[in-house]
Amino acid sequence: MAALRDLAPAYRDAAVRLRLALEAEQARAKDLEGEALTASKARMALLRSMLRDMRDLRQVAEGYYTRPRDRALTMAHITVVERHDG
């Protein structure tokens, strides 16, 4: 199994591909109208979300072993409550 820091370049490459896809969709959307434009805007919103997630994953992977823990990446602060079905 690969270490997280070894996955960071793959996340960076994926982010580049997502950015290129977003730019292509933006260029394509300039000539669209109506429902096609609405669908294009939805694709762009999805691509932006995916790009943001990919950047976050890259940052986590790059610094997982070197950054101090602030509990943001762990579930240590979660309280587990047993489920009781009534």
Beta strands, then each sheet from edge to edge (+ up, - down):
end
